[in-house]
Amino acid sequence: MIAEVEMISDLSSKLKLLGDRTRLTILSYLKVRELCVCELVDLLDASQPSISQHLKKLRVSGIINERKQGTWVYYRLNEELPAYLSGIIDALPDQNIKACDDPDCCS
């Protein structure tokens, strides 16, 4: 009984995370390819602290993974998501991502 309650609680927490428009948009970009924070800031026209907070919530929940390369941190979808999360992410529209043109960026 306790395991079922914990499972429902985890499922509820993850679905609440996906109830945010910005986080869903981030996931729709990450389903195309791995991105760094500066690219997401440009794509979403949002502040770096705001994007970083959304990424932290997604990372802590296990929905995305991070990879550090030098001073840059890259984010990608976790390849081992439960089927219900994969289904939601697969249903998101594909995003057209242009290369970052900021010379100080990670690219």
N, C-alpha and C positions, 0 to 999 in steps of 0.2 A: 504494500500500500504506500509506503514512504517513497519507494522508487518511482511509482507512478506520479505522485504529487511533485517530486523533484523534476521529473521529465516534463510535466505540464508547465511548471514554473519556468524552466529553461526555454521551452517552446514559446511561452508568452513573452519572455524577455526579448528573445530574438525577433519575434514578430513586431513588438513595439519599436525596436530599432529600425525595422524596415518601414515603419509607418511615417518616417520623416522623408519629405521630398528631396532634400539635399543628399541624404544618405543613399536613397534609391538612385539618384542621378549619378553619384560617385560609383555605385556598383555597375550602372549601365556603361560607364566609361571603362571601368576595370575589366569588364567582360570582353572588351576589345583587346586591351593590352595593359601591361604593367605601366604605372605612371608614378611620377614623383609629386610631392606637394605643390611645387611651383607650377607644374603643368595643370593640376586640378584647380589651383587658384585662378589661373588664366581662363580655363574652360568654364568655370562656374561664376566668374566675376565676383568672387567673394574674398574676404580677408584670409590671410594665412592662418591666424589663430583659430578662426572659425572652422576652416577645412581641417586643421590639425585635430581639433576636438572631435569632429565627426569621424575622422580616420582612427583616432584612439578608441572610440566606442566600438567601431567595427572590428578593430584588431583585438581588443580585449575579449570580445564575444566570440572570436575565432572565425569570423566571416571572411576576414582578409588577413594576409600575411605581409610582413615587411622584410625588406632586404636592404642592408646598408652597403653603400659603395662610396668610399671616401667620406666626404661631408654630406652626401645626398642619401636620402631614404626613399626607396621605391616600394610601392604597394601593388599587390596583386590579389586576386581572389584565391581563397583557400581551395585547393583542388579536392579536398575531402569533406565537402559540405553534405549535410543530410539531404535526402531527396526533396523534401518539401522546400528547403531554401534554394536548392539548385533550380527547381521548377519556377520559383518566383523570379529569380535572376534571369533565367532563360526567357521568361515572358517580357522582360524589359526591352524597350526598343534599342536597336543597335545605334551607336553614336558615331558620328563622323569626327575623327580626331585629327587636327592639323598638328604639325610639328611645332614645338615651342620655338618662338623666334627671339627669345630673350638671351643675349650672349652670356649673361651671368647665371643662367639657369643650368640645370643638370645635364642638358643635352650635349 
